[in-house]
Amino acid sequence: MQIHGHVDPRYDAVRSAFAANFAGAGDVGASFCATKDGEIVVDLWAGVADAETGKPWERDTIVNVYSTTKTMCALTALLLADRGELDFSRPVADYWPEFAANGKAAVNVAQLMSHSAGLSGFKERVTKDDLYDWDKVTGLLAAQAPFWEPGTAPGYHGITQGYLVGEVVRRITGATLGTVFRTEIAAPLGADFHVGLPASEDDRVAVLIPPPAGQGIADMSDRPLTAKMATNPAVNPLETRTRAWRGAEIPAANGHGNARSVAVVQSLVANGGVSNGTRILSEAGVRRALEFQIEGDDRVLGMPVRYGLGFGLAGGQLPLPNADCCYWGGYGGSLVINDLQARTTFAYAMNKMAGTTTGDMRAFSLAIAMWQGLAPG
């Protein structure tokens, strides 16, 4: 397997770990990127973007990263808060009056960011085509009663979080979340990440390979809330091959990018609001991602979690080296980790999916190799 890209000599072990993912973990096409102090120190890609045709994974190949998209949604909200346009402690209904229906008048924006608003799925039957109708979906969520008392427990808002936060962003700015993200964050950084992919970029998209039978997101748990999140509508990786999915804005799930673009954007968090020499947020503004909101057994994921403002925090299911880390992963295995103490970001994106929503050993092995390279001595 030919590995493309470059690695700072301090992190040579990362190249070996990346190659091992193809040799032993079955990777088909993938990319990994790491930044240190806002600069790229590892940028690797290899394999094929389409297993059926053998089309190679190129430097500019992009792929649907599912819930890793949520970190871009979170950064967009953090940017508005940094500017004083959004107050996480205020009720959602202050920005979106219709949201107050059915006992939600006191639900605040921080609860949307931390998966604790009780809106982890839809009560009414929703089709895959409904996901492409922003007004319909946000109208349903505004009218819906919570599944549990908001603020009392975490429960992963797998698809709904992006619509909820995105509608708050739209009410404040008058623009869609994908538009605000593109114009205020991605474009200034030159980051090739899209929430709402133009048709002109379709040829660059790697084809996702669904998890093995019986290992999909709907098979993860027999919890009723998990089933509602995963089957209403069904989360089907084959849908990511359609123009409708790619072109829509589903800010919790349909972002397209590669490890490089994820790392360049997310290094804003690890590097005090600056990436590639461009300041987008203040350091205090990005550190708000670490503000603890809630912890406990996640009612949807069925595992211990600690949530900050839009990110998972150290102390939950994922082992992290210090309290100044935050992360999120996407269905199938994509992952981004921000270590604010080491001022480093790691990102992994691939097309062969595993039955995971929080990353797997392919990404973790790369992160471990990076941390070993960062260690003094």
Secondary structure as GFF3:
##gff-version 3
##sequence-region A 1 377
A	DSSP	beta_strand	3	7	.	.	.	ID=ss1
A	DSSP	three_ten_helix	9	11	.	.	.	ID=ss2
A	DSSP	alpha_helix	12	23	.	.	.	ID=ss3
A	DSSP	beta_strand	29	36	.	.	.	ID=ss4
A	DSSP	beta_strand	39	50	.	.	.	ID=ss5
A	DSSP	beta_strand	55	56	.	.	.	ID=ss6
A	DSSP	beta_strand	63	64	.	.	.	ID=ss7
A	DSSP	three_ten_helix	66	69	.	.	.	ID=ss8
A	DSSP	alpha_helix	70	82	.	.	.	ID=ss9
A	DSSP	three_ten_helix	92	94	.	.	.	ID=ss10
A	DSSP	three_ten_helix	97	100	.	.	.	ID=ss11
A	DSSP	alpha_helix	109	113	.	.	.	ID=ss12
A	DSSP	three_ten_helix	129	132	.	.	.	ID=ss13
A	DSSP	alpha_helix	134	143	.	.	.	ID=ss14
A	DSSP	alpha_helix	160	173	.	.	.	ID=ss15
A	DSSP	alpha_helix	177	181	.	.	.	ID=ss16
A	DSSP	pi_helix	182	186	.	.	.	ID=ss17
A	DSSP	alpha_helix	187	189	.	.	.	ID=ss18
A	DSSP	beta_strand	194	195	.	.	.	ID=ss19
A	DSSP	three_ten_helix	199	204	.	.	.	ID=ss20
A	DSSP	three_ten_helix	217	219	.	.	.	ID=ss21
A	DSSP	alpha_helix	224	231	.	.	.	ID=ss22
A	DSSP	three_ten_helix	237	241	.	.	.	ID=ss23
A	DSSP	alpha_helix	243	247	.	.	.	ID=ss24
A	DSSP	beta_strand	255	257	.	.	.	ID=ss25
A	DSSP	alpha_helix	259	270	.	.	.	ID=ss26
A	DSSP	beta_strand	274	275	.	.	.	ID=ss27
A	DSSP	beta_strand	278	279	.	.	.	ID=ss28
A	DSSP	alpha_helix	283	287	.	.	.	ID=ss29
A	DSSP	three_ten_helix	288	290	.	.	.	ID=ss30
A	DSSP	beta_strand	294	297	.	.	.	ID=ss31
A	DSSP	beta_strand	304	307	.	.	.	ID=ss32
A	DSSP	beta_strand	312	313	.	.	.	ID=ss33
A	DSSP	beta_strand	325	329	.	.	.	ID=ss34
A	DSSP	beta_strand	335	339	.	.	.	ID=ss35
A	DSSP	beta_strand	344	350	.	.	.	ID=ss36
A	DSSP	alpha_helix	361	374	.	.	.	ID=ss37
###
